[in-house]
């Protein structure tokens, strides 16, 4: 599901994606960052080892 969200957001211009929208994580960019970090922590907490970011 996150992959579809990232794909949709990739079409939004950078300046618009980073614009403060008054949301909990301020911007779409902040929300995407939160999703990435929580997915990474969940993945690593399952005992997986990541040798580089392309494995995520």
Secondary structure, 3 states (H helix, E strand, C coil): CHHHHHHHHCCCCHHHHCCCCCECCECHHHHHHHHHHHHHHHHHHCCCCCCCHHHC
